[in-house]
Amino acid sequence: MKASELRLKSVDELGQELVNLNKARFGLKMQLATQQSNKTSELGRLRRDIARVKAIMAEKEASK
């Protein structure tokens, strides 16, 4: 997910995206814990995406 795509979304849409990313991260962590998956790099990608969404939300809040 690119930052330029995220900047086009509203704060409400970013909040929903954040919820979805956190759910995906939780699900992946559970899969890794129960050894149903071995996609450890996916966890890092999700963490970076979550940080990216939070940073853009902060930018939008600061610009108000």
C-alpha angles and dihedrals in degrees: 000000000000126000091230090060091049094050089062092060126086123245091257091052090048090051090053090047089052091052091050093049092049090051091050091048092051092049092049092048089053091049091050092047092052092042093240090127137030098195097122093155089060089064091058091049091052092049091052091048091051091050090048092052092047092050093051091047088054090049091052092047092049093051093058 
